[in-house]
Amino acid sequence: MSVRNKFQYAVATGRRTLLVATIIALLIWGITLQKWEDGYVFLAVFAATFLLTELNTRFALIRTRTALPATMFLLFCGTLPVLHVISWSCLLPFLYIFLLHSLFKSYESYSCHATIFHTFLSLSLISLIVPPIIFLGFFIYLHMVSLRSLNIRSFFAGIIGLITPYVFMVSFAIFYDKPDIYMPVLEKIYTFSPIDYSRLSLQTYASWGVILLLSFVGSTSYLTSRHKDKVKTRILLHIIFMMQIWIIALAFLQPQYAEHLLLLQIVNCSILCSHLFALTFNRFTRVFFALTCVLWIALYLFNLWMPSFNFL
């Protein structure tokens, strides 16, 4: 390993990396905090960070000890304006990571109906905020084939998990005679809105541009080096790779949800990019790791600092 890669190695494998990232994230949220209620957003993001650490540790997505996926996720979440004001959107990363965790637990398990139920329940809860994402259920069933977890019981467990939140929502609305609670959500599921990118802010464009660049490099590295991983790890990383394709495609087709879908894509990007930085140490990764740090700083300044001074 080159001497110049020691900083990358220290960050990728260091025991204090996540601690330092947490302190930086706390400072970022503290600087931008306007109402004390917005502090709950950080708790939601930190819970998602902890679950992402558990996901990487339990399923050994990266074949070395590293806290880099959680670190990248936490720091890049800190650059997004949507995560500095309390809303239901702050739950999206946690629900998505829980979806992946439950789905991965079903690997080669015949009695996996409970975990598949949790997988589709998470997807359904996400769809209450981003309705079109419910169609990802079809692709999850395809991934269950590669996980060898698709059978009659798991198939119907997925359907039950998918409809459970809607059954409760419709039942509540009918009982209190308030159809306006569920009708807008159901209409957005089957209504394809016109593609209009003009409604997206410059901050959203900049954030997606950075995350897409990191995702592309991380995905390319994964595709060229996946033969070094174990069979199970390859299957799990392939699912993450494909899930990001579905999410990016949905963001292009329904740009009104691009800001919310970005929260999900950051999870995929963090895992795939960390796979590169934690396992490869050469001239390219040294330069690209430094570029990633610069992009993170630039994104923070562009999204959170510059608008407060009315430069945009």
C-alpha positions, 0 to 999 in steps of 0.5 A: 500500500502506498504511503499516500493511501495511509489516510484512506486506510486509517479512515476506512478501518479506523475505530474512531471514524464513526465517532468523529463523523457523529461529532461532525454531524452533531455540529452540522445539525446544531448549526442549522437547528431552528426549532428544538423539534427539528432535533428529532430528525438527527435521532431518526438519522442516527437510528438509521446509521446504527441499523446500517452498521448492524446490516454491514456487520451481520451480513459481512457486506464488506470483507473487512472491519469498517465503519465507512458505510455508516460514516458516509451515510451520516455525513451525506445525510447531514448535507441534505436540507430536507433532513434539517426540518422535521417531517415524515421523510426523516423515517425513510432511510431507517425504513429502507435499511430495515427493508434490506435487513429483513430481506437479507435475513430470508437468504436460503430460509424456507421459514422466512415468511415473518422476515418477508412480511417485515420487508413488504411492511417496510416497503408499504410504509415507505409508499405512504410517503412515496406512493409509486415506490410500492411497485418495487414489490415486484422486483423484491419478489424477483430478488427473493428468487436469487435469495432462494426464499420465494415460496407460497408462504413467503409470497402471501406473507409479502402481500399481507405485509404490503396491504397491512398499513393500507387496511388500517388506514382505510379502516380508520378513515371509514370508521371516522367517515374521512375518505380524504385520508386515504384517497390522495395516497391511493390516487398517487399510486396509480396516477402517473404524473407528467415528468417535470424537472422544473420543480426541482431545486438547485440543491436537489440537482447538486445532491443527486449529481454528487450521489450519482457520481459516487454511485457510478464509481462504487458500482463500477468497482463492485462489478469488476471485483465482485468475484473476490467476494463469497457467493452470499455476499455477491448476491446481497451486493447485487440486490443493493446494486439493482435496488439503486437502479430501480430507485434512480429510474423512479426518480427520473420518471417521477421527479416530484419524489426525487428529494425523498428517493435521494434519501434511499439512494444514499444508503446504496451509495454508501455501501457500494462506495465503502466497498471500494474505499475499504478494499482497494488502495491504489492511485485512483482510490487515493485521488477519488477518496480526496475528491469525495471529501471535497465534494462532501464539503462543497455539497454542505456549503452549497446546500446549507450555508450559501442559501442562508446568505441569499447567494442563490 
